[in-house]
Structure formats: C-alpha cells, structure tokens
C-alpha cells in the first residue's frame, strides 16, 4: 500500500517543446497542483512573473491561420474570450453527438463491441495528448472525480499532509478538507511571497518523498505536455475547457507503476477483466483489470454516452489543431491585449513574459470597484470574459482574432 505525504500547490506545466522552458516548470493555473515527486525530485526553479514593469508597445501579431472560425457555429454577435470557463463545442463535436443520439433510436443495430470502441479511442487519444499509455487513463466526469479517486486510493497516516496554495479552485478544498476529519491528515495552504506564486514558495513548504498530483484543467489541450517528463504521479482534468468537450467530462491519469499499490475499493463493472465479452460475464469472483478503467465513472464508458462522444470528437480535434498551435495563437493575442491596455486605467495581473503564463491573461482596473464595473460593462457590450478573484480573465482560442481583442479594448476605452 502507498503511504504518502501528498503535496500540492497551484501549477500549470509546460514541457520543453518548441522553445518552451525546460521541464518541469511551474506557472499559475486555476485549480492546479504541484510538488516534489514521491522520490523527492524537485522541479526546475524559475521565478513566476517579472517585477512590475510598464506594458510594452508590441506590434500587432501576424496570425497565420485564418480559417479556424469556420469550425464553430456563429456566436450571434458575441465576442467570446472565455474558453477557460467553458468551451463552445466545435461543429464536428456536435455532429458526433447527433450521430450517437441517432444510434440510440435503434440500439439493436449496434453490436456489443460498440460499447468499447468510443472509450478505447478516447483513452488512446488522451494518452497521445499527454504522452501516456491508454491503460493509465480513466474516463471521468471532471477533475473533481479524479481528485476524489486519489483521496480514496491512498493509504493515509495521521502524520500525512496535503499541500495546496491560496486561491486554488474549490475542488482542492472540497476534496482535501474533509480528509482531515476522515483520515486525520493536515491540509496546508501556501501563500505567495510576492505578486505571483513561485516555485520557491512551493519548494520551501515541501517535505521529502511527496507524491505529485496535477490538475491540468487549465493547460491540457492548450499547452504541450508529457507526463513522463513532468515527474507527476497523478493528473486530473476537466474536459469542458481546453479539451473542448461537454460539461461533465474529464479524465484521470495514474502512473502505471502505482496501480498495484493503491487501496482496493469498489469499481465500475466494465473494469472486470474479460468484460468485453458480454456472453461470458462471470462476476462470482470479479478480478479488476490492471488499468485505470476501475476509476471510470459508472455507466460512463460507452458509445451511447452522449457526453463521452463529445469528448472523443473534441480531443481528436485538439490533436489535429495541436496544443503548440493553440498556445502560440493565444500568446500572440494576449501579448497584443497587454500592449493595448490603457495604462491609466488598467494593470496587468498576469506575467507579461509569455513564457511565465498559460494560455490566457488577466488584468485589473485601478480599484476593485472599477474592475467589477468594467467587467459588467464588457458583459453588457456582449464581450464575454470571466471575473475571478477580482481579476478580469481573458482566455481566447483559435476562433478569436485581433479584431476580438480590438473590440475588448474599445469597450474598455469608451
């Protein structure tokens, strides 16, 4: 059994692909986790965010792809810069969902093997996206269900602790705070020493032998990653953001080497070895398959699950687009936004150096009250962004262009 000291903090991971920082590094992300791994290896140190500097006067970036917008339906006059909250489904995904709904009209037309085709393909594509193996992937309803799987899978001692960071997504607290009462563990929260949370902030709070759990909901699909280079033990991810799937989708990755060490527990019946042959099912003494399928959301991994069909089609779309393309496109738009923000009214709330931030950027007005007013004004003008922790978050995607950033700036300055 594993007896961990599980350490966590806010993190977004980027790998050494296409000129990005050496792996693994840390940067801010909504709902992420990071720490030394279970063998005590520490991530490379960087500082997350430059000291306060004036906004640059960057030139307009030249985006080379101009036809991505055709992959989505019209937004009815809206400027949608809010993918970090909820992704609009691409046309190809909506067509896949409709085909599955049509199949449900006549289920007798489909063989038993159809139950496994979509989930198997979805696992394979997610594995390809993160550099993993399909048997390490569980198909879940989101990041929360993956975090809960970790909470119940580990063999806790009262001396164990969980390390997270201030401002984390609520799932970190709703998962781990109850475990203080249940298992007697301690949840510690790291506060940044400067403007942004840094690697040094996290490392200073760590102990030897920590397991590493990463919530990659705000990076997977938009930032290149390879789990073998990250030094992670577990990944959890929501599917409705940068994976472009429906709400209620996601995945959980566990390192293969840990499968034999986790605590036994109830599991989904289709994770029984041999369950792919419906005519020979024998559950008198069920043996769980040596894979992550045991954590599949019950009744989830099937062709007839409309949500899973959406994730399957969307992940294929993301693989075609590539995270490298998404990140480069978004960084150009966010750089342009920071260059155009009026310095007498707004202040950047994300690192200006693109290597130190994720696929979105945040800014604030000169006072919290003006920030809230500005957010309301943007929504009234049909410019859709998020207000998170008193900051306006702008998260574009491939369907956005410089004209969308121009419209955002126009609303701010009028």
C-alpha positions in Angstrom: 0.0 0.0 0.0 1.1 3.6 -0.6 1.6 5.6 2.5 2.1 9.1 1.0 2.8 12.6 2.1 0.9 14.1 -0.7 2.0 17.6 -1.5 0.1 20.0 -3.8 0.2 23.7 -5.0 -1.1 25.8 -7.8 0.6 24.9 -11.1 0.5 24.8 -14.8 3.0 22.6 -16.6 4.8 23.2 -19.8 7.4 20.9 -21.4 10.5 21.6 -23.4 8.8 21.6 -26.8 9.1 24.3 -29.4 11.2 26.5 -27.3 9.2 26.4 -24.0 11.0 26.3 -20.7 12.9 23.2 -19.6 10.6 20.6 -18.0 9.2 20.5 -15.5 8.4 24.2 -14.6 5.6 25.8 -12.8 3.3 28.7 -13.6 -0.1 29.9 -12.4 -3.2 27.9 -13.3 -6.7 27.7 -12.0 -7.1 24.5 -10.0 -3.6 23.0 -10.4 -1.4 21.0 -8.1 2.4 20.7 -7.9 5.1 19.5 -5.6 8.2 17.4 -5.4 7.5 13.9 -6.6 7.4 10.8 -4.4 11.1 10.2 -4.9 12.0 13.7 -3.7 12.8 15.1 -7.1 12.3 18.8 -7.4 11.1 20.7 -10.4 13.5 23.2 -12.0 13.4 26.6 -10.4 12.0 29.6 -12.2 10.5 32.8 -11.0 6.9 33.1 -12.0 6.4 36.7 -13.1 8.7 39.7 -13.7 8.9 42.6 -11.3 6.4 45.4 -12.0 7.3 46.8 -15.5 5.4 49.1 -17.8 3.3 47.5 -20.5 5.1 47.1 -23.8 4.3 48.7 -27.1 4.2 45.5 -29.1 3.3 45.5 -32.7 0.2 43.7 -34.0 1.0 40.0 -34.2 0.6 38.2 -37.5 -1.5 35.1 -37.1 -1.1 32.8 -40.0 -4.3 30.7 -39.6 -7.4 32.4 -40.7 -10.0 29.7 -41.2 -10.4 28.2 -37.7 -13.6 30.3 -37.1 -15.3 28.1 -39.7 -15.0 25.1 -37.3 -17.6 26.7 -35.0 -21.1 28.0 -35.5 -21.8 31.7 -35.4 -21.6 33.4 -31.9 -24.6 35.7 -32.7 -22.6 38.9 -32.4 -20.8 37.9 -29.2 -17.1 38.3 -28.7 -16.3 35.1 -26.8 -13.0 35.3 -24.9 -13.9 32.9 -22.1 -12.7 29.4 -23.0 -11.0 28.9 -19.6 -14.5 28.9 -18.2 -16.5 27.0 -20.9 -15.5 25.9 -24.4 -18.1 26.2 -27.2 -18.4 22.8 -29.0 -16.9 22.7 -32.5 -19.2 21.7 -35.3 -17.5 18.3 -35.6 -18.4 17.5 -32.0 -22.0 18.5 -32.3 -22.2 16.2 -35.4 -20.8 13.3 -33.4 -23.3 13.8 -30.6 -26.1 13.9 -33.1 -24.9 10.6 -34.7 -24.8 9.0 -31.2 -28.3 10.2 -30.5 -29.5 8.7 -33.8 -27.9 5.4 -32.9 -29.8 5.4 -29.6 -33.0 5.4 -31.6 -32.2 2.0 -32.9 -29.7 0.3 -30.4 -30.4 -3.1 -31.9 -28.5 -2.0 -35.0 -25.2 -1.8 -33.0 -23.1 -4.8 -31.8 -21.9 -5.2 -28.3 -18.4 -4.1 -29.4 -19.7 -0.6 -29.8 -19.7 -0.2 -26.1 -15.9 -0.2 -26.2 -15.0 1.5 -29.4 -15.5 5.1 -28.3 -14.0 4.8 -24.8 -11.0 2.9 -26.2 -10.4 5.5 -28.8 -10.9 8.3 -26.4 -8.3 6.8 -23.9 -5.8 6.4 -26.8 -6.2 10.0 -27.9 -5.9 11.4 -24.4 -2.8 9.3 -23.9 -1.3 10.6 -27.1 -2.1 14.2 -26.0 -0.2 13.8 -22.7 2.4 11.2 -23.5 0.8 8.4 -21.5 -0.5 4.9 -22.1 -4.2 4.2 -22.7 -4.4 1.8 -19.7 -3.3 4.7 -17.4 -6.4 6.7 -18.3 -9.8 6.7 -16.6 -12.8 8.5 -18.1 -14.4 10.6 -15.5 -16.9 13.4 -15.1 -14.3 16.0 -14.4 -11.3 17.0 -12.3 -13.1 16.6 -9.0 -13.9 12.9 -9.6 -10.2 12.3 -10.3 -9.1 14.1 -7.2 -11.6 12.0 -5.2 -10.2 8.8 -6.7 -6.8 9.8 -5.4 -8.1 10.6 -2.0 -9.7 7.2 -1.6 -6.9 5.2 -3.3 -4.1 6.2 -0.9 -3.3 4.6 2.4 -3.2 7.6 4.7 -1.4 8.1 8.1 -2.3 10.8 10.6 1.1 12.3 10.0 0.5 12.9 6.3 -0.2 16.3 4.8 -1.6 17.8 1.7 -0.1 21.0 0.4 -2.1 23.3 -1.8 -2.0 27.0 -2.4 -4.0 30.1 -1.7 -6.6 31.0 -4.3 -6.9 27.4 -5.6 -10.1 26.2 -7.3 -12.7 25.0 -4.8 -12.2 21.3 -5.6 -8.9 21.3 -3.7 -10.7 22.3 -0.5 -13.8 20.2 -1.0 -11.6 17.1 -1.7 -9.0 17.5 1.0 -10.5 19.4 3.9 -13.0 16.6 4.7 -10.0 14.2 4.6 -8.7 16.0 7.7 -11.7 14.7 9.7 -11.8 11.3 7.9 -8.1 10.4 8.0 -6.5 12.8 10.4 -4.3 14.4 7.8 -3.3 18.0 7.7 -4.0 20.4 4.8 -1.5 23.2 4.5 -2.0 26.2 2.2 1.0 28.0 0.7 0.7 31.8 0.2 2.8 33.6 -2.4 5.6 35.7 -1.1 5.4 38.2 -3.9 2.9 39.2 -6.6 2.8 35.7 -8.1 3.1 32.2 -6.7 6.6 30.9 -7.4 8.3 27.6 -7.5 10.4 28.7 -4.5 7.2 29.3 -2.5 6.2 25.7 -3.0 9.6 24.1 -2.6 10.0 25.9 0.8 6.9 24.2 2.1 7.7 20.6 0.9 9.0 17.6 2.7 10.9 14.6 1.3 9.1 11.9 -0.6 6.0 13.8 -1.7 3.6 12.4 -4.3 2.7 14.8 -7.1 -0.9 15.4 -8.2 -1.5 17.9 -11.0 -4.8 19.4 -12.0 -4.2 20.3 -15.7 -7.7 21.6 -16.5 -6.3 24.9 -17.5 -3.5 23.6 -19.6 -4.2 20.2 -21.2 -5.0 20.8 -24.8 -3.6 24.3 -24.8 0.0 23.6 -23.5 2.2 20.8 -24.8 2.9 18.3 -22.1 4.4 14.9 -21.5 3.6 13.2 -18.2 6.9 11.2 -18.3 8.9 14.5 -18.2 6.7 16.2 -15.6 7.5 13.8 -12.8 3.8 13.5 -11.8 2.1 10.6 -10.2 -1.5 11.6 -10.9 -3.2 14.0 -13.3 -6.8 15.2 -13.2 -8.5 17.2 -15.9 -11.9 18.7 -16.8 -12.9 18.1 -20.4 -15.1 21.1 -21.0 -12.4 23.7 -21.2 -9.3 23.3 -23.4 -10.3 19.8 -24.4 -13.4 21.4 -26.0 -15.8 18.7 -24.6 -19.2 18.9 -22.9 -19.7 19.8 -19.3 -19.4 16.6 -17.2 -16.4 15.2 -19.0 -12.8 14.7 -18.0 -10.1 12.2 -17.3 -7.8 10.9 -14.5 -4.3 9.6 -15.2 -2.4 7.4 -12.8 1.2 6.3 -13.3 1.2 2.6 -14.2 3.7 1.8 -11.5 1.3 2.9 -8.9 -1.6 0.7 -10.0 -0.6 -2.3 -7.9 -0.1 -0.2 -4.7 -3.4 1.6 -4.4 -6.0 0.5 -1.9 -8.7 -1.8 -3.2 -12.2 -0.4 -3.5 -15.5 -0.7 -5.4 -15.0 -0.3 -9.1 -17.1 0.0 -12.3 -18.2 -3.4 -13.5 -16.8 -2.9 -17.0 -13.3 -2.8 -15.5 -13.6 -6.5 -14.7 -11.1 -8.5 -16.8 -12.9 -10.1 -19.7 -16.0 -7.8 -19.5 -15.6 -7.0 -23.2 -17.3 -10.4 -23.9 -20.9 -9.9 -22.7 -21.8 -13.5 -23.4 -19.2 -14.9 -20.9 -19.6 -12.5 -18.0 -18.9 -14.1 -14.6 -18.9 -11.9 -11.6 -18.9 -14.5 -8.9 -15.2 -13.7 -8.3 -14.5 -10.5 -10.2 -10.9 -9.6 -10.8 -10.2 -5.9 -11.6 -8.2 -5.3 -14.8 -4.8 -3.9 -14.1 -5.6 -0.5 -15.6 -7.1 2.8 -14.7 -10.5 1.7 -16.0 -11.5 0.8 -12.4 -12.0 4.6 -11.9 -14.2 5.1 -14.9 -17.3 7.0 -13.9 -20.1 4.3 -13.6 -22.2 3.8 -16.8 -19.8 6.2 -18.5 -17.5 4.4 -20.9 -20.0 3.7 -23.7 -20.8 4.7 -27.2 -24.3 5.6 -26.0 -23.0 8.2 -23.6 -23.6 11.5 -25.4 -21.1 13.4 -23.2 -18.3 10.9 -23.8 -18.9 11.1 -27.6 -18.4 14.8 -27.3 -15.1 14.4 -25.5 -14.0 11.8 -28.0 -14.6 14.0 -31.0 -13.2 17.1 -29.4 -10.0 15.5 -28.3 -9.5 14.3 -31.9 -10.0 18.0 -32.9 -7.5 19.2 -30.4 -4.9 16.7 -31.6 -5.3 17.9 -35.1 -5.0 21.6 -34.1 -2.1 20.7 -31.6 -1.5 22.4 -28.3 1.5 24.1 -29.8 -0.7 26.0 -32.2 -3.2 26.9 -29.5 -0.6 28.3 -27.2 1.2 30.3 -29.8 -2.0 31.8 -31.1 -3.2 32.7 -27.6 0.1 34.1 -26.5 0.1 36.4 -29.5 -3.4 37.7 -28.7 -2.6 38.1 -25.0 0.6 40.0 -25.8 -1.4 42.3 -28.1 -4.0 42.8 -25.4 -1.4 43.8 -22.8 0.2 46.2 -25.3 -3.1 47.9 -25.9 -4.5 48.2 -22.4 -4.7 51.8 -21.3 -2.1 52.2 -18.6 -4.0 55.0 -16.9 -7.0 52.6 -16.3 -5.7 49.0 -16.2 -2.9 47.0 -14.8 -1.7 43.5 -15.9 -2.4 40.8 -13.3 -0.5 38.1 -15.2 3.2 37.9 -16.1 4.0 40.0 -19.1 6.6 37.4 -20.1 4.6 34.8 -22.2 7.0 32.0 -21.0 5.7 32.5 -17.5 2.0 32.3 -18.0 -0.6 29.9 -19.5 -2.9 30.3 -22.5 -4.8 33.3 -21.0 -4.1 36.6 -19.4 -5.6 38.7 -16.5 -5.8 42.4 -15.8 -7.5 44.7 -13.3 -8.7 48.3 -13.2 -7.2 50.7 -10.7 -9.6 49.7 -7.9 -11.7 46.6 -7.2 -14.8 48.6 -7.7 -13.8 49.8 -11.1 -12.7 46.3 -12.0 -16.2 45.0 -11.2 -17.8 47.9 -13.1 -15.6 47.2 -16.1 -16.5 43.5 -16.1 -20.2 44.4 -16.1 -19.7 46.8 -18.9 -17.9 44.2 -21.0 -20.8 41.7 -20.5 -23.3 44.4 -21.4 -21.5 45.0 -24.6 -21.5 41.3 -25.4 -17.8 40.8 -24.7 -17.6 37.6 -22.7 -14.7 37.2 -20.2 -14.5 36.0 -16.6 -14.2 37.8 -13.3 -12.1 35.6 -11.0 -10.7 36.7 -7.6 -11.1 40.3 -8.5 -9.3 39.9 -11.8 -10.7 40.0 -15.4 -9.5 36.9 -17.2 -9.3 36.8 -21.0 -9.0 33.4 -22.5 -9.2 33.3 -26.3 -9.0 30.4 -28.6 -8.3 29.6 -32.3 -11.6 31.1 -33.3 -10.6 34.5 -31.9 -8.7 37.2 -33.9 -7.0 40.5 -33.4 -10.4 42.1 -34.1 -11.8 40.4 -31.0 -9.1 42.0 -28.9 -9.7 45.3 -30.5 -13.3 45.1 -29.5 -12.3 44.3 -25.9 -10.0 47.3 -25.8 -12.7 49.5 -27.4 -15.2 48.8 -24.7 -12.5 49.4 -22.0 -11.5 52.8 -23.5 -15.0 54.2 -24.3 
